Amino acid sequence: MEISRQRKGFTLIETCIVLGLFLSMSYISLIELNTTRESLIANQFFQNFEREVKLQQQESLIKNKKLGFRYINGFILFREGNAQHRLFLPANISVKGGNYVEFTFNQNGHSKETFNLPFQITVGDLTKKVTYKFKFGSGNFEKEFS
């Protein structure tokens, strides 16, 4: 009478297949996580930008001063007298149309010109454009997506 041995466990090939499936699923979720992170960074930047612009406009009304901001090579500089605050652009956001742009509010909180500030955002493989439009005679802006 022959004794049969049954082996329990996985073979090397089965282990490699399962490990390969696990690694590919992890890689796919890491790509999605990176895309989500880039999107969150862009949203946070635009919220901070809008908050700073509204603050500049309100301070120009309250303090009766000419205030504004300028874009210079990778950051936006908000200024009030001698005080300055920098808002750095994330790596996935750029300003289209040059390395230097300036915008000011007059003492009434209004803009002295019509001004468009176009941003280009890269999230994953997608490239989007967000344009802030500042209207003449108003401190408000419109945000346009394309």
C-alpha positions in Angstrom: 0.0 0.0 0.0 1.4 3.3 -1.1 1.2 6.4 1.1 0.1 9.5 -0.8 1.4 12.8 0.2 -0.7 15.9 -0.4 1.2 19.0 -0.4 -0.4 22.0 1.2 0.4 25.6 0.3 1.1 27.6 -2.8 3.6 26.9 -5.6 6.1 29.5 -6.6 4.2 30.4 -9.8 0.9 30.9 -7.8 2.7 33.1 -5.3 4.3 35.2 -8.1 0.9 35.6 -9.8 -0.8 36.8 -6.6 2.1 39.1 -5.8 2.0 40.5 -9.4 -1.7 41.2 -9.1 -1.3 42.9 -5.7 1.5 45.1 -7.0 -0.4 46.2 -10.1 -3.5 47.0 -8.0 -1.2 49.0 -5.6 0.4 50.9 -8.5 -3.0 51.8 -10.0 -4.2 53.2 -6.7 -1.0 55.2 -6.2 -1.5 56.8 -9.6 -5.1 57.8 -8.6 -3.8 59.0 -5.2 -1.2 61.2 -6.9 -3.9 62.7 -9.2 -6.1 63.4 -6.3 -3.2 65.0 -4.4 -2.4 67.3 -7.4 -6.1 68.3 -7.6 -6.3 69.1 -3.9 -3.1 71.2 -4.1 -4.6 73.2 -7.0 -7.9 73.7 -5.2 -6.1 74.9 -2.1 -3.9 77.3 -4.1 -7.0 78.9 -5.8 -8.8 79.2 -2.5 -5.8 81.0 -1.0 -5.5 83.2 -4.1 -9.2 84.2 -4.0 -9.0 84.9 -0.3 -5.9 87.1 -0.7 -7.4 89.1 -3.6 -10.7 89.7 -1.7 -8.6 90.8 1.3 -6.6 93.2 -0.8 -9.8 94.7 -2.2 -11.4 95.1 1.2 -8.3 96.6 2.7 -8.0 99.2 -0.1 -11.6 100.2 0.8 -11.1 100.4 4.5 -7.6 101.9 4.6 -8.2 104.2 1.6 -4.9 103.0 0.0 -3.9 101.7 -3.4 -3.2 98.0 -3.0 -2.7 95.1 -5.3 -0.6 92.1 -6.3 1.9 91.1 -8.9 3.0 87.8 -10.4 6.7 87.3 -10.6 8.3 84.1 -11.8 6.6 81.4 -9.8 4.9 83.4 -7.0 2.3 86.0 -6.5 3.3 89.0 -4.3 0.5 90.7 -2.3 1.7 94.0 -0.9 0.4 96.6 1.5 2.8 99.5 2.1 6.1 97.9 3.2 4.4 94.6 4.1 4.5 91.8 1.6 3.0 88.3 1.4 4.1 85.7 -1.1 1.8 83.0 -2.4 3.9 80.4 -4.3 2.5 78.6 -7.3 2.6 74.8 -6.9 4.6 72.8 -9.5 1.4 71.8 -11.4 0.2 75.4 -11.9 1.7 78.1 -14.1 0.6 81.6 -15.3 0.2 81.9 -19.0 1.4 85.0 -20.7 4.7 86.0 -19.2 6.8 86.2 -16.1 5.6 89.6 -14.8 2.0 90.8 -14.3 0.7 93.6 -12.0 -2.8 94.4 -10.8 -3.9 97.1 -8.4 -7.0 98.3 -6.7 -7.5 102.0 -6.2 -8.6 103.7 -3.0 -12.2 102.9 -3.6 -11.5 99.1 -3.9 -12.1 99.2 -7.7 -9.8 98.1 -10.4 -8.4 100.7 -12.8 -8.4 98.4 -15.8 -9.9 95.2 -17.2 -7.4 92.4 -16.4 -7.3 88.7 -17.2 -5.0 86.4 -15.3 -4.9 82.9 -16.9 -3.6 79.9 -15.0 -2.7 76.6 -16.5 -3.2 73.5 -14.3 -1.8 70.0 -14.9 -3.6 67.2 -13.0 -2.5 63.8 -14.1 -2.6 63.7 -17.9 -5.1 66.5 -18.1 -4.3 70.2 -18.7 -6.9 72.7 -17.8 -7.1 76.5 -17.9 -8.6 78.8 -15.3 -8.9 82.5 -16.0 -9.6 85.1 -13.4 -11.3 88.2 -15.0 -11.1 91.4 -13.1 -13.5 94.0 -14.5 -12.9 97.7 -14.8 -14.5 99.7 -12.0 -15.2 96.7 -9.9 -13.2 94.9 -7.2 -14.9 91.6 -8.0 -13.6 88.9 -10.4 -15.1 86.0 -12.4 -13.5 82.6 -12.6 -13.7 80.9 -16.0 -12.8 77.3 -16.7 -11.8 76.0 -20.1 
